[in-house]
C-alpha cells in the first residue's frame, strides 16, 4: 500500500507555492490586482486546509483556488450591460462540466486537460502547476484529449 | 517571481486577523541564542533552542494543527516575558502554557514541574514521587527530555540525585546558564 503523505505545516506549503502562485496571478491579472488575489488565494487555502486529508497534489490544489479567483476577477471586470451569454442563469463553469468527463484519465493528463480547457490556463502556467515544462504540459493535454476522443468513439 | 516582502507580511497579518492560524511562531533572540517560540489560542505551546525550522513546526503540525504560520504579533507577549526573564526582572511567567496533544503521563510530569519555584532545584526522583510514580524516575527523565516548552516549564530545575546537572535537551551549557541566571547555587559543581 502506498504510504499516505501527511499534510505539511501550512508555513512550508505556503513557502513552496507562494512564488509560483504570485507569478501566475501577475500574468493573469496584472500586478495591482494580483496582490489582492494572492491574499485571497492563500486565505481560502488556509480556511480549507483542515479538510485536506493528505499532502499530495498541493500545487494543483492551490492553483485551482488561484485560477478560480482569477476567473471571478475576469468576470467582474466585464463591462456592465454586456453580460456574457447565459450569465443570468449562472451556468455551470467549464471546469465543473469537464470534471466528470475527464474522470478516469491518468492524473497528469486530467489536470492538464481541466486546467487548459476548464480554466483556460496557458501551457506555461499549467507546466508550473504540474511541476513540468510548458512543452510537457502541452503534450499531457493533447494525449488526454486523444484518449478522450478514443473513449467517446468506442 | 518572488512575492514582495510587504505582500508576504500583509498576508500573514490578514491570516492572523481572520483567526485562521492555529499555531503562530516566530524566532526570538535570547542570551542563549535564537529561540523558536510558538503559541496557540490556548497559550505557549513550544520553545526550542536554535533557528532550525522544519522539525519544530512539523512536530507542532502533528501535535496540534497543520495551520502553523510564522507571524510576529501573536508571539509578542511571549517575547516580552522571555526578555524580562533573561534580564532577571521576571521570576514567574504569566503566559498560559498549552500542553494539549501530549501523552497524559508527560503532561502530569510537566504540570508538576511548573511548581518547582524559581531559583530552586529538585531531582528526577522527587518529581517521580510527586506524580505518584516513585519508581519511574527514568520515565520522568524521558518526559522532561521531550518537554516542548523548556525555560517556561522549567525542566532545567531538575537535577540528578547528587545535584549533578545530568542531561538537558538544549545542552548542559544552557542548563547551567539558566540555573546561574536564577541564582540556583552551584548545581553541577
HADDOCK unambig.tbl for C-alpha pairs under 7 A between the chains (distance, minus, plus):
assign (segid A and resid 7 and name CA) (segid B and resid 66 and name CA) 6.93 0.50 0.50
assign (segid A and resid 8 and name CA) (segid B and resid 58 and name CA) 6.96 0.50 0.50
assign (segid A and resid 8 and name CA) (segid B and resid 66 and name CA) 6.54 0.50 0.50
assign (segid A and resid 9 and name CA) (segid B and resid 57 and name CA) 6.51 0.50 0.50
assign (segid A and resid 9 and name CA) (segid B and resid 58 and name CA) 5.96 0.50 0.50
assign (segid A and resid 9 and name CA) (segid B and resid 61 and name CA) 5.48 0.50 0.50
assign (segid A and resid 9 and name CA) (segid B and resid 66 and name CA) 4.61 0.50 0.50
assign (segid A and resid 9 and name CA) (segid B and resid 67 and name CA) 6.14 0.50 0.50
assign (segid A and resid 9 and name CA) (segid B and resid 68 and name CA) 5.50 0.50 0.50
assign (segid A and resid 10 and name CA) (segid B and resid 66 and name CA) 5.90 0.50 0.50
assign (segid A and resid 10 and name CA) (segid B and resid 67 and name CA) 5.17 0.50 0.50
assign (segid A and resid 10 and name CA) (segid B and resid 68 and name CA) 5.39 0.50 0.50
assign (segid A and resid 10 and name CA) (segid B and resid 69 and name CA) 6.18 0.50 0.50
assign (segid A and resid 11 and name CA) (segid B and resid 68 and name CA) 5.91 0.50 0.50
assign (segid A and resid 11 and name CA) (segid B and resid 69 and name CA) 4.80 0.50 0.50
assign (segid A and resid 11 and name CA) (segid B and resid 70 and name CA) 6.66 0.50 0.50
assign (segid A and resid 18 and name CA) (segid B and resid 3 and name CA) 6.74 0.50 0.50
assign (segid A and resid 19 and name CA) (segid B and resid 1 and name CA) 5.77 0.50 0.50
assign (segid A and resid 19 and name CA) (segid B and resid 2 and name CA) 4.76 0.50 0.50
assign (segid A and resid 19 and name CA) (segid B and resid 3 and name CA) 5.54 0.50 0.50
assign (segid A and resid 22 and name CA) (segid B and resid 3 and name CA) 6.32 0.50 0.50
assign (segid A and resid 23 and name CA) (segid B and resid 1 and name CA) 5.46 0.50 0.50
assign (segid A and resid 35 and name CA) (segid B and resid 7 and name CA) 6.92 0.50 0.50
assign (segid A and resid 39 and name CA) (segid B and resid 11 and name CA) 5.51 0.50 0.50
assign (segid A and resid 43 and name CA) (segid B and resid 15 and name CA) 6.31 0.50 0.50
assign (segid A and resid 46 and name CA) (segid B and resid 20 and name CA) 6.54 0.50 0.50
assign (segid A and resid 46 and name CA) (segid B and resid 67 and name CA) 6.98 0.50 0.50
assign (segid A and resid 47 and name CA) (segid B and resid 20 and name CA) 6.34 0.50 0.50
